[in-house]
Amino acid sequence: MTTKDKQTQMPYIIDVEASGFGRGSYPIEVGFARPDGSIYSCLIRPEPEWEHWDDSAELVHGIPRATLLDQGQSARDVAEKLNEELRGEVVYTDSWGFDSTWLSLLFYHAGLSQLFRLETLSKLLTEKQTTIWGQVKQQVTLDLSIDRHRAGPDARMLQRTFELTAVL
């Protein structure tokens, strides 16, 4: 794939929301944007040993733990869906350190191997894109009316920011 192809082809983008950011945190929602711009997102029911909860993280994503217990899907169901849709793909994230850790934890508890590769979004960005990224991201966030960090909309926002910065 040439550099030009990397800039014009829409990548898969994934985002993970979590119970917190420190030790003991775990994934509570995963979402991704497909190359056509459509998104998939689901809540994850905490495993019995996933007890850590950070109220300040809840203020960011707005997802109460009780909602996860009531509406979340099992780690196995979520991991199976991710593998089904993303098998063999390179999927990009703007927070590789956190997201790779949380996805590894999800797949470990699901008892499955992750069948897609996670890469940092910065690998796709040119110097020009990096320079204007923050300003364009802020405008896209306003355009998409995103007021909370939720996995699906955040993945789409990142993808749209990538798309707009690639053509500027």
Rosetta constraint file for C-alpha pairs under 8 A:
AtomPair CA 1 CA 5 HARMONIC 5.97 0.50
AtomPair CA 1 CA 6 HARMONIC 6.69 0.50
AtomPair CA 2 CA 6 HARMONIC 6.38 0.50
AtomPair CA 3 CA 7 HARMONIC 6.41 0.50
AtomPair CA 4 CA 8 HARMONIC 6.39 0.50
AtomPair CA 5 CA 9 HARMONIC 5.81 0.50
AtomPair CA 6 CA 124 HARMONIC 6.63 0.50
AtomPair CA 7 CA 124 HARMONIC 7.08 0.50
AtomPair CA 7 CA 125 HARMONIC 7.66 0.50
AtomPair CA 7 CA 163 HARMONIC 7.94 0.50
AtomPair CA 7 CA 166 HARMONIC 5.61 0.50
AtomPair CA 8 CA 163 HARMONIC 7.36 0.50
AtomPair CA 8 CA 166 HARMONIC 6.73 0.50
AtomPair CA 8 CA 167 HARMONIC 7.97 0.50
AtomPair CA 9 CA 35 HARMONIC 7.70 0.50
AtomPair CA 10 CA 35 HARMONIC 4.80 0.50
AtomPair CA 10 CA 36 HARMONIC 7.43 0.50
AtomPair CA 10 CA 159 HARMONIC 7.31 0.50
AtomPair CA 10 CA 163 HARMONIC 6.96 0.50
AtomPair CA 11 CA 34 HARMONIC 7.20 0.50
AtomPair CA 11 CA 35 HARMONIC 5.49 0.50
AtomPair CA 11 CA 91 HARMONIC 7.03 0.50
AtomPair CA 11 CA 92 HARMONIC 7.13 0.50
AtomPair CA 11 CA 159 HARMONIC 7.17 0.50
AtomPair CA 12 CA 32 HARMONIC 6.84 0.50
AtomPair CA 12 CA 33 HARMONIC 5.65 0.50
AtomPair CA 12 CA 34 HARMONIC 5.07 0.50
AtomPair CA 12 CA 35 HARMONIC 5.65 0.50
AtomPair CA 12 CA 89 HARMONIC 7.96 0.50
AtomPair CA 12 CA 90 HARMONIC 7.24 0.50
AtomPair CA 12 CA 91 HARMONIC 5.01 0.50
AtomPair CA 12 CA 92 HARMONIC 6.16 0.50
AtomPair CA 12 CA 159 HARMONIC 7.71 0.50
AtomPair CA 13 CA 32 HARMONIC 5.40 0.50
AtomPair CA 13 CA 33 HARMONIC 5.25 0.50
AtomPair CA 13 CA 34 HARMONIC 7.09 0.50
AtomPair CA 13 CA 91 HARMONIC 5.63 0.50
AtomPair CA 13 CA 92 HARMONIC 4.75 0.50
AtomPair CA 13 CA 93 HARMONIC 5.79 0.50
AtomPair CA 13 CA 155 HARMONIC 5.44 0.50
AtomPair CA 13 CA 156 HARMONIC 7.31 0.50
AtomPair CA 13 CA 158 HARMONIC 7.18 0.50
AtomPair CA 13 CA 159 HARMONIC 6.23 0.50
AtomPair CA 14 CA 30 HARMONIC 7.35 0.50
AtomPair CA 14 CA 31 HARMONIC 5.75 0.50
AtomPair CA 14 CA 32 HARMONIC 4.11 0.50
AtomPair CA 14 CA 33 HARMONIC 6.50 0.50
AtomPair CA 14 CA 91 HARMONIC 6.52 0.50
AtomPair CA 14 CA 92 HARMONIC 6.08 0.50
AtomPair CA 14 CA 93 HARMONIC 5.45 0.50
AtomPair CA 14 CA 151 HARMONIC 7.59 0.50
AtomPair CA 14 CA 152 HARMONIC 7.83 0.50
AtomPair CA 14 CA 155 HARMONIC 5.38 0.50
AtomPair CA 15 CA 30 HARMONIC 5.89 0.50
AtomPair CA 15 CA 31 HARMONIC 5.48 0.50
AtomPair CA 15 CA 32 HARMONIC 6.16 0.50
AtomPair CA 15 CA 93 HARMONIC 6.32 0.50
AtomPair CA 15 CA 94 HARMONIC 7.91 0.50
AtomPair CA 15 CA 95 HARMONIC 7.99 0.50
AtomPair CA 15 CA 99 HARMONIC 6.98 0.50
AtomPair CA 15 CA 151 HARMONIC 4.98 0.50
AtomPair CA 15 CA 152 HARMONIC 6.98 0.50
AtomPair CA 15 CA 154 HARMONIC 6.65 0.50
AtomPair CA 15 CA 155 HARMONIC 5.40 0.50
AtomPair CA 16 CA 27 HARMONIC 6.46 0.50
AtomPair CA 16 CA 28 HARMONIC 7.50 0.50
AtomPair CA 16 CA 29 HARMONIC 5.73 0.50
AtomPair CA 16 CA 30 HARMONIC 4.52 0.50
AtomPair CA 16 CA 31 HARMONIC 6.53 0.50
AtomPair CA 16 CA 99 HARMONIC 5.84 0.50
AtomPair CA 16 CA 102 HARMONIC 7.46 0.50
AtomPair CA 16 CA 103 HARMONIC 7.97 0.50
AtomPair CA 16 CA 151 HARMONIC 5.52 0.50
AtomPair CA 17 CA 27 HARMONIC 5.93 0.50
AtomPair CA 17 CA 28 HARMONIC 5.72 0.50
AtomPair CA 17 CA 29 HARMONIC 5.06 0.50
AtomPair CA 17 CA 30 HARMONIC 6.39 0.50
AtomPair CA 17 CA 61 HARMONIC 7.19 0.50
AtomPair CA 17 CA 149 HARMONIC 7.63 0.50
AtomPair CA 17 CA 150 HARMONIC 6.75 0.50
AtomPair CA 17 CA 151 HARMONIC 5.95 0.50
AtomPair CA 18 CA 25 HARMONIC 6.47 0.50
AtomPair CA 18 CA 26 HARMONIC 5.41 0.50
AtomPair CA 18 CA 27 HARMONIC 4.31 0.50
AtomPair CA 18 CA 28 HARMONIC 4.94 0.50
AtomPair CA 18 CA 29 HARMONIC 6.78 0.50
AtomPair CA 18 CA 57 HARMONIC 7.49 0.50
AtomPair CA 18 CA 102 HARMONIC 7.73 0.50
AtomPair CA 19 CA 25 HARMONIC 5.28 0.50
AtomPair CA 19 CA 26 HARMONIC 5.61 0.50
AtomPair CA 19 CA 27 HARMONIC 6.44 0.50
AtomPair CA 19 CA 28 HARMONIC 6.25 0.50
AtomPair CA 19 CA 52 HARMONIC 6.72 0.50
AtomPair CA 19 CA 53 HARMONIC 5.21 0.50
AtomPair CA 19 CA 54 HARMONIC 5.95 0.50
AtomPair CA 19 CA 57 HARMONIC 6.37 0.50
AtomPair CA 19 CA 58 HARMONIC 7.23 0.50
AtomPair CA 20 CA 25 HARMONIC 5.09 0.50
AtomPair CA 20 CA 26 HARMONIC 7.29 0.50
AtomPair CA 20 CA 52 HARMONIC 7.55 0.50
AtomPair CA 20 CA 53 HARMONIC 6.27 0.50
AtomPair CA 20 CA 54 HARMONIC 4.99 0.50
AtomPair CA 20 CA 55 HARMONIC 7.99 0.50
AtomPair CA 20 CA 56 HARMONIC 7.69 0.50
AtomPair CA 20 CA 57 HARMONIC 5.22 0.50
AtomPair CA 20 CA 58 HARMONIC 7.92 0.50
AtomPair CA 21 CA 25 HARMONIC 5.96 0.50
AtomPair CA 21 CA 57 HARMONIC 7.65 0.50
AtomPair CA 21 CA 98 HARMONIC 7.84 0.50
AtomPair CA 24 CA 50 HARMONIC 7.34 0.50
AtomPair CA 24 CA 51 HARMONIC 7.72 0.50
AtomPair CA 24 CA 52 HARMONIC 5.64 0.50
AtomPair CA 25 CA 50 HARMONIC 7.60 0.50
AtomPair CA 25 CA 52 HARMONIC 5.80 0.50
AtomPair CA 25 CA 53 HARMONIC 7.24 0.50
AtomPair CA 26 CA 46 HARMONIC 7.92 0.50
AtomPair CA 26 CA 50 HARMONIC 6.77 0.50
AtomPair CA 26 CA 52 HARMONIC 7.79 0.50
AtomPair CA 26 CA 102 HARMONIC 5.81 0.50
AtomPair CA 26 CA 105 HARMONIC 7.17 0.50
AtomPair CA 26 CA 106 HARMONIC 7.90 0.50
AtomPair CA 27 CA 44 HARMONIC 6.95 0.50
AtomPair CA 27 CA 102 HARMONIC 5.39 0.50
AtomPair CA 27 CA 103 HARMONIC 7.29 0.50
AtomPair CA 27 CA 105 HARMONIC 7.85 0.50
AtomPair CA 27 CA 106 HARMONIC 6.96 0.50
AtomPair CA 28 CA 43 HARMONIC 5.79 0.50
AtomPair CA 28 CA 44 HARMONIC 4.75 0.50
AtomPair CA 28 CA 45 HARMONIC 6.88 0.50
AtomPair CA 28 CA 46 HARMONIC 7.01 0.50
AtomPair CA 28 CA 68 HARMONIC 7.13 0.50
AtomPair CA 29 CA 41 HARMONIC 7.16 0.50
AtomPair CA 29 CA 42 HARMONIC 5.67 0.50
AtomPair CA 29 CA 43 HARMONIC 4.33 0.50
AtomPair CA 29 CA 44 HARMONIC 5.41 0.50
AtomPair CA 29 CA 150 HARMONIC 7.70 0.50
AtomPair CA 29 CA 151 HARMONIC 6.23 0.50
AtomPair CA 30 CA 41 HARMONIC 5.67 0.50
AtomPair CA 30 CA 42 HARMONIC 5.82 0.50
AtomPair CA 30 CA 43 HARMONIC 6.73 0.50
AtomPair CA 30 CA 44 HARMONIC 7.63 0.50
AtomPair CA 30 CA 151 HARMONIC 5.40 0.50
AtomPair CA 30 CA 152 HARMONIC 7.11 0.50
AtomPair CA 31 CA 39 HARMONIC 6.96 0.50
AtomPair CA 31 CA 40 HARMONIC 5.34 0.50
AtomPair CA 31 CA 41 HARMONIC 3.92 0.50
AtomPair CA 31 CA 42 HARMONIC 6.48 0.50
AtomPair CA 31 CA 151 HARMONIC 4.56 0.50
AtomPair CA 31 CA 152 HARMONIC 4.15 0.50
AtomPair CA 31 CA 153 HARMONIC 7.81 0.50
AtomPair CA 31 CA 155 HARMONIC 6.59 0.50
AtomPair CA 32 CA 39 HARMONIC 5.60 0.50
AtomPair CA 32 CA 40 HARMONIC 5.49 0.50
AtomPair CA 32 CA 41 HARMONIC 6.53 0.50
AtomPair CA 32 CA 151 HARMONIC 7.13 0.50
AtomPair CA 32 CA 152 HARMONIC 5.52 0.50
AtomPair CA 32 CA 155 HARMONIC 5.38 0.50
AtomPair CA 32 CA 156 HARMONIC 7.21 0.50
AtomPair CA 33 CA 37 HARMONIC 5.75 0.50
AtomPair CA 33 CA 38 HARMONIC 5.72 0.50
AtomPair CA 33 CA 39 HARMONIC 4.38 0.50
AtomPair CA 33 CA 40 HARMONIC 6.61 0.50
AtomPair CA 33 CA 152 HARMONIC 6.80 0.50
AtomPair CA 33 CA 155 HARMONIC 5.49 0.50
AtomPair CA 33 CA 156 HARMONIC 5.19 0.50
AtomPair CA 33 CA 159 HARMONIC 7.00 0.50
AtomPair CA 34 CA 38 HARMONIC 5.47 0.50
AtomPair CA 34 CA 39 HARMONIC 6.04 0.50
AtomPair CA 37 CA 156 HARMONIC 6.71 0.50
AtomPair CA 37 CA 159 HARMONIC 7.69 0.50
AtomPair CA 38 CA 156 HARMONIC 7.77 0.50
AtomPair CA 39 CA 152 HARMONIC 5.82 0.50
AtomPair CA 39 CA 153 HARMONIC 7.56 0.50
AtomPair CA 39 CA 155 HARMONIC 7.81 0.50
AtomPair CA 39 CA 156 HARMONIC 6.80 0.50
AtomPair CA 40 CA 152 HARMONIC 6.07 0.50
AtomPair CA 41 CA 151 HARMONIC 6.50 0.50
AtomPair CA 41 CA 152 HARMONIC 5.01 0.50
AtomPair CA 42 CA 72 HARMONIC 7.22 0.50
AtomPair CA 42 CA 73 HARMONIC 7.32 0.50
AtomPair CA 42 CA 78 HARMONIC 7.55 0.50
AtomPair CA 43 CA 68 HARMONIC 6.25 0.50
AtomPair CA 43 CA 71 HARMONIC 6.94 0.50
AtomPair CA 43 CA 72 HARMONIC 4.52 0.50
AtomPair CA 43 CA 73 HARMONIC 6.13 0.50
AtomPair CA 44 CA 68 HARMONIC 6.20 0.50
AtomPair CA 44 CA 72 HARMONIC 4.38 0.50
AtomPair CA 44 CA 73 HARMONIC 4.90 0.50
AtomPair CA 44 CA 74 HARMONIC 6.05 0.50
AtomPair CA 44 CA 75 HARMONIC 6.33 0.50
AtomPair CA 44 CA 78 HARMONIC 7.12 0.50
AtomPair CA 45 CA 68 HARMONIC 5.01 0.50
AtomPair CA 45 CA 69 HARMONIC 5.27 0.50
AtomPair CA 45 CA 70 HARMONIC 7.74 0.50
AtomPair CA 45 CA 71 HARMONIC 7.27 0.50
AtomPair CA 45 CA 72 HARMONIC 4.10 0.50
AtomPair CA 45 CA 73 HARMONIC 5.22 0.50
AtomPair CA 45 CA 74 HARMONIC 5.42 0.50
AtomPair CA 45 CA 75 HARMONIC 6.96 0.50
AtomPair CA 46 CA 50 HARMONIC 5.68 0.50
AtomPair CA 46 CA 51 HARMONIC 7.83 0.50
AtomPair CA 46 CA 68 HARMONIC 6.96 0.50
AtomPair CA 46 CA 69 HARMONIC 6.78 0.50
AtomPair CA 46 CA 72 HARMONIC 7.80 0.50
AtomPair CA 46 CA 74 HARMONIC 7.68 0.50
AtomPair CA 46 CA 75 HARMONIC 7.82 0.50
AtomPair CA 47 CA 74 HARMONIC 7.89 0.50
AtomPair CA 47 CA 75 HARMONIC 7.54 0.50
AtomPair CA 47 CA 109 HARMONIC 7.83 0.50
AtomPair CA 53 CA 65 HARMONIC 7.86 0.50
AtomPair CA 54 CA 58 HARMONIC 6.60 0.50
AtomPair CA 55 CA 59 HARMONIC 6.40 0.50
AtomPair CA 56 CA 60 HARMONIC 6.72 0.50
AtomPair CA 57 CA 61 HARMONIC 6.47 0.50
AtomPair CA 58 CA 62 HARMONIC 5.01 0.50
AtomPair CA 58 CA 63 HARMONIC 5.82 0.50
AtomPair CA 58 CA 64 HARMONIC 6.52 0.50
AtomPair CA 60 CA 148 HARMONIC 6.30 0.50
AtomPair CA 60 CA 149 HARMONIC 6.06 0.50
AtomPair CA 61 CA 148 HARMONIC 5.57 0.50
AtomPair CA 61 CA 149 HARMONIC 4.70 0.50
AtomPair CA 61 CA 150 HARMONIC 5.83 0.50
AtomPair CA 62 CA 148 HARMONIC 6.98 0.50
AtomPair CA 62 CA 149 HARMONIC 7.83 0.50
AtomPair CA 63 CA 67 HARMONIC 6.70 0.50
AtomPair CA 63 CA 68 HARMONIC 7.53 0.50
AtomPair CA 64 CA 68 HARMONIC 6.90 0.50
AtomPair CA 65 CA 69 HARMONIC 6.43 0.50
AtomPair CA 66 CA 70 HARMONIC 6.17 0.50
AtomPair CA 67 CA 71 HARMONIC 5.67 0.50
AtomPair CA 67 CA 72 HARMONIC 7.18 0.50
AtomPair CA 68 CA 72 HARMONIC 4.52 0.50
AtomPair CA 73 CA 77 HARMONIC 6.30 0.50
AtomPair CA 73 CA 78 HARMONIC 6.45 0.50
AtomPair CA 74 CA 78 HARMONIC 6.31 0.50
AtomPair CA 75 CA 79 HARMONIC 6.05 0.50
AtomPair CA 75 CA 106 HARMONIC 5.79 0.50
AtomPair CA 75 CA 107 HARMONIC 7.26 0.50
AtomPair CA 75 CA 109 HARMONIC 6.44 0.50
AtomPair CA 75 CA 110 HARMONIC 5.19 0.50
AtomPair CA 76 CA 80 HARMONIC 6.02 0.50
AtomPair CA 76 CA 106 HARMONIC 7.87 0.50
AtomPair CA 76 CA 107 HARMONIC 7.40 0.50
AtomPair CA 76 CA 109 HARMONIC 7.25 0.50
AtomPair CA 76 CA 110 HARMONIC 4.07 0.50
AtomPair CA 76 CA 111 HARMONIC 7.23 0.50
AtomPair CA 76 CA 112 HARMONIC 7.67 0.50
AtomPair CA 77 CA 81 HARMONIC 6.24 0.50
AtomPair CA 77 CA 110 HARMONIC 7.82 0.50
AtomPair CA 78 CA 82 HARMONIC 6.23 0.50
AtomPair CA 79 CA 83 HARMONIC 6.16 0.50
AtomPair CA 79 CA 106 HARMONIC 6.86 0.50
AtomPair CA 79 CA 107 HARMONIC 5.93 0.50
AtomPair CA 79 CA 110 HARMONIC 6.50 0.50
AtomPair CA 79 CA 112 HARMONIC 7.30 0.50
AtomPair CA 79 CA 114 HARMONIC 7.63 0.50
AtomPair CA 80 CA 84 HARMONIC 6.00 0.50
AtomPair CA 80 CA 112 HARMONIC 7.94 0.50
AtomPair CA 81 CA 85 HARMONIC 6.22 0.50
AtomPair CA 82 CA 86 HARMONIC 5.69 0.50
AtomPair CA 82 CA 87 HARMONIC 7.65 0.50
AtomPair CA 83 CA 87 HARMONIC 4.98 0.50
AtomPair CA 83 CA 114 HARMONIC 6.52 0.50
AtomPair CA 83 CA 115 HARMONIC 5.55 0.50
AtomPair CA 83 CA 116 HARMONIC 6.89 0.50
AtomPair CA 86 CA 90 HARMONIC 7.98 0.50
AtomPair CA 86 CA 91 HARMONIC 7.64 0.50
AtomPair CA 86 CA 115 HARMONIC 7.27 0.50
AtomPair CA 86 CA 116 HARMONIC 5.81 0.50
AtomPair CA 87 CA 115 HARMONIC 4.98 0.50
AtomPair CA 87 CA 116 HARMONIC 5.05 0.50
AtomPair CA 88 CA 115 HARMONIC 6.04 0.50
AtomPair CA 88 CA 116 HARMONIC 4.94 0.50
AtomPair CA 88 CA 117 HARMONIC 7.26 0.50
AtomPair CA 89 CA 116 HARMONIC 5.17 0.50
AtomPair CA 89 CA 117 HARMONIC 6.33 0.50
AtomPair CA 90 CA 116 HARMONIC 6.07 0.50
AtomPair CA 90 CA 117 HARMONIC 4.80 0.50
AtomPair CA 90 CA 118 HARMONIC 5.94 0.50
AtomPair CA 90 CA 119 HARMONIC 6.78 0.50
AtomPair CA 91 CA 116 HARMONIC 7.02 0.50
AtomPair CA 91 CA 117 HARMONIC 6.02 0.50
AtomPair CA 91 CA 118 HARMONIC 4.97 0.50
AtomPair CA 91 CA 119 HARMONIC 6.13 0.50
AtomPair CA 92 CA 118 HARMONIC 5.77 0.50
AtomPair CA 92 CA 119 HARMONIC 4.88 0.50
AtomPair CA 92 CA 120 HARMONIC 5.41 0.50
AtomPair CA 92 CA 121 HARMONIC 4.96 0.50
AtomPair CA 93 CA 99 HARMONIC 7.32 0.50
AtomPair CA 93 CA 118 HARMONIC 7.20 0.50
AtomPair CA 93 CA 119 HARMONIC 6.40 0.50
AtomPair CA 93 CA 120 HARMONIC 5.19 0.50
AtomPair CA 93 CA 121 HARMONIC 5.15 0.50
AtomPair CA 94 CA 120 HARMONIC 5.88 0.50
AtomPair CA 94 CA 121 HARMONIC 5.21 0.50
AtomPair CA 94 CA 122 HARMONIC 7.11 0.50
AtomPair CA 94 CA 158 HARMONIC 7.93 0.50
AtomPair CA 95 CA 99 HARMONIC 5.91 0.50
AtomPair CA 95 CA 120 HARMONIC 7.01 0.50
AtomPair CA 96 CA 100 HARMONIC 5.53 0.50
AtomPair CA 96 CA 118 HARMONIC 7.55 0.50
AtomPair CA 96 CA 119 HARMONIC 6.74 0.50
AtomPair CA 96 CA 120 HARMONIC 5.40 0.50
AtomPair CA 97 CA 101 HARMONIC 6.43 0.50
AtomPair CA 98 CA 102 HARMONIC 6.27 0.50
AtomPair CA 99 CA 103 HARMONIC 5.96 0.50
AtomPair CA 100 CA 104 HARMONIC 6.00 0.50
AtomPair CA 100 CA 118 HARMONIC 7.00 0.50
AtomPair CA 101 CA 105 HARMONIC 6.28 0.50
AtomPair CA 102 CA 106 HARMONIC 6.19 0.50
AtomPair CA 103 CA 107 HARMONIC 6.16 0.50
AtomPair CA 104 CA 108 HARMONIC 5.97 0.50
AtomPair CA 104 CA 114 HARMONIC 7.81 0.50
AtomPair CA 105 CA 109 HARMONIC 6.24 0.50
AtomPair CA 106 CA 110 HARMONIC 6.15 0.50
AtomPair CA 107 CA 111 HARMONIC 6.06 0.50
AtomPair CA 107 CA 112 HARMONIC 5.35 0.50
AtomPair CA 107 CA 113 HARMONIC 6.24 0.50
AtomPair CA 107 CA 114 HARMONIC 6.37 0.50
AtomPair CA 108 CA 112 HARMONIC 6.43 0.50
AtomPair CA 108 CA 113 HARMONIC 7.64 0.50
AtomPair CA 119 CA 123 HARMONIC 7.54 0.50
AtomPair CA 121 CA 125 HARMONIC 7.09 0.50
AtomPair CA 122 CA 130 HARMONIC 7.92 0.50
AtomPair CA 125 CA 129 HARMONIC 5.62 0.50
AtomPair CA 125 CA 130 HARMONIC 6.14 0.50
AtomPair CA 125 CA 162 HARMONIC 7.91 0.50
AtomPair CA 126 CA 130 HARMONIC 6.25 0.50
AtomPair CA 127 CA 131 HARMONIC 6.27 0.50
AtomPair CA 128 CA 132 HARMONIC 6.55 0.50
AtomPair CA 129 CA 133 HARMONIC 5.63 0.50
AtomPair CA 129 CA 162 HARMONIC 7.81 0.50
AtomPair CA 129 CA 165 HARMONIC 5.25 0.50
AtomPair CA 129 CA 166 HARMONIC 6.48 0.50
AtomPair CA 130 CA 134 HARMONIC 7.94 0.50
AtomPair CA 132 CA 136 HARMONIC 6.24 0.50
AtomPair CA 132 CA 165 HARMONIC 7.01 0.50
AtomPair CA 133 CA 137 HARMONIC 5.90 0.50
AtomPair CA 133 CA 161 HARMONIC 7.11 0.50
AtomPair CA 133 CA 162 HARMONIC 7.94 0.50
AtomPair CA 133 CA 165 HARMONIC 6.71 0.50
AtomPair CA 134 CA 138 HARMONIC 6.16 0.50
AtomPair CA 135 CA 139 HARMONIC 6.51 0.50
AtomPair CA 136 CA 140 HARMONIC 6.15 0.50
AtomPair CA 136 CA 161 HARMONIC 6.12 0.50
AtomPair CA 136 CA 164 HARMONIC 7.48 0.50
AtomPair CA 136 CA 165 HARMONIC 7.08 0.50
AtomPair CA 137 CA 141 HARMONIC 6.07 0.50
AtomPair CA 137 CA 157 HARMONIC 7.28 0.50
AtomPair CA 137 CA 158 HARMONIC 7.17 0.50
AtomPair CA 137 CA 161 HARMONIC 5.36 0.50
AtomPair CA 138 CA 142 HARMONIC 6.49 0.50
AtomPair CA 139 CA 143 HARMONIC 6.11 0.50
AtomPair CA 140 CA 144 HARMONIC 5.99 0.50
AtomPair CA 140 CA 157 HARMONIC 6.36 0.50
AtomPair CA 140 CA 160 HARMONIC 7.11 0.50
AtomPair CA 140 CA 161 HARMONIC 6.43 0.50
AtomPair CA 141 CA 145 HARMONIC 6.03 0.50
AtomPair CA 141 CA 146 HARMONIC 5.36 0.50
AtomPair CA 141 CA 147 HARMONIC 7.87 0.50
AtomPair CA 141 CA 157 HARMONIC 6.40 0.50
AtomPair CA 142 CA 146 HARMONIC 6.44 0.50
AtomPair CA 144 CA 157 HARMONIC 7.38 0.50
AtomPair CA 146 CA 153 HARMONIC 7.16 0.50
AtomPair CA 146 CA 154 HARMONIC 7.87 0.50
AtomPair CA 149 CA 153 HARMONIC 7.78 0.50
AtomPair CA 149 CA 154 HARMONIC 6.39 0.50
AtomPair CA 150 CA 154 HARMONIC 5.85 0.50
AtomPair CA 151 CA 155 HARMONIC 6.10 0.50
AtomPair CA 152 CA 156 HARMONIC 6.34 0.50
AtomPair CA 153 CA 157 HARMONIC 6.02 0.50
AtomPair CA 154 CA 158 HARMONIC 6.22 0.50
AtomPair CA 155 CA 159 HARMONIC 6.22 0.50
AtomPair CA 156 CA 160 HARMONIC 6.02 0.50
AtomPair CA 157 CA 161 HARMONIC 6.07 0.50
AtomPair CA 158 CA 162 HARMONIC 6.15 0.50
AtomPair CA 159 CA 163 HARMONIC 6.19 0.50
AtomPair CA 160 CA 164 HARMONIC 6.17 0.50
AtomPair CA 161 CA 165 HARMONIC 6.03 0.50
AtomPair CA 162 CA 166 HARMONIC 6.04 0.50
AtomPair CA 163 CA 167 HARMONIC 6.86 0.50
AtomPair CA 164 CA 168 HARMONIC 6.51 0.50
